[in-house]
Amino acid sequence: MDLDVFVSAHRAEWDRLDVLVRRRLSGAEADELVALYQRASTHLSQIQSSAPDPVLTGRLTTLVARARSAVTGARRASWRDAAHFFAAGFPAALYRTRHWWVPTALLSTLTAALIGWWIGTHPEVRASIAAPDQLREMTRPGGDYEAYYSSHPAASFAAQVWTNNAQAVAVCLVLGVFLGIPVLWVLFQNLLNIGIGIGLMHEAGRLDTFLGLILPHGLLELTAVFVAAGTGLRLGWTVVDPGPRSRRTALATEGRAALGMAVGLAAVLFVSGAIEGFVTPSGLPTWGRVTIGVAAELAFLAYVYVVGRRAAHVGETGDIDASDRPAEVPTAA
């Protein structure tokens, strides 16, 4: 392709399109805008495929995007969009990504158990964590592990927990693009903390107390972290293998999915934070607190495998509406 000849042949059309997207249109001008938008999209595809010029590509990309907005019209988000997201989009995204976060959850649980076994059966490892009197203070009845959950007023403690967990989830979702390496680090830090607690409390003969404290909120909380980790790892793998899509298109699609996950998981973490702030330190018997945690986890799994599967089967993906997505330009084979 002779780029100079191509530009000379079509510059007038692009200039006319630029004029039309800036003003209120009559019926005939609206039809002209649609036709010019379609031609400009084709021109952009041809340039990207045959003679990619950064300056010209940038100008046409901006022009096509503005024309597309003028053609489709701006649409404001509404409460109906939020309701649709939580009723169909978010559960569908959870269901479609289960092949990433379910194995992540299983392997992570096994890893935490192995860390706990290693610490509980090796005195030299426990000695490297803290001095014997400090370990006794942590694991005794009313010690640090138990006092932690009642160290602050329930409302402020729930808010603090939600903030900390939301930060961990955000790191997994945002930094997953770096080949998933930051995700593995965040995941390992969480598993190490859990494994240490399991090992120390088991050695002290109080593992049942520890599980009674962590299970009410931990089931749902850790599931949210595993979902975020699985989504982040999927995003990192997209960098390596984008599949049949261009890498830019694949990353844009998976990035939007990760953003949606962040919104949905914030709500999930709000529930787990409320349980940790109000149920875990409550005076309910252990079986009552654990029952609440198990019920919350089962409700989440039903949300994924009943609501999410139904939504996925009718075409929901968790992505934004097609009309709100940027135009995807064909790439050369």
CORCOR-V616001 format. One line per field, one symbol per residue. phi: phi as a letter, one per 40 degrees, with the letter a starting at -180 (. if undefined). burial: # if it has 16 or more other C-alpha atoms within 10 Angstrom, else .. Layout:
phi: ???
burial: ???
//
This chain:
phi: .ccccccccbdccccccccccbbcbccccccccccccccccccccccccbacbdccccccdcccccccccccgcbccbcccccccccbccccccccbcccccdcccccccccccccccccbbdccccccacdccccccbcdgcccccdcbcbddccccccccccccccccccccccccfgccccccccccccccccccccccccgbcccccccccdbcdcccccccccccccccccccccbcgcccccccccccccccccddcccccccccccccccbcdcccccdccccccccccccccccdccbcccccccchcbgccddcccccbccbcc
burial: .............#..##.##........#..##.##.###.######.......##..##.##.#####..............##.###########.##..##..##.###.######.....#........##.##....###..##...#..##..###.##.##########.######.##...##.##########..##.###############################..#...#..###.######.###.##################....#..##.###.##..##.###.######...#####........#....
//
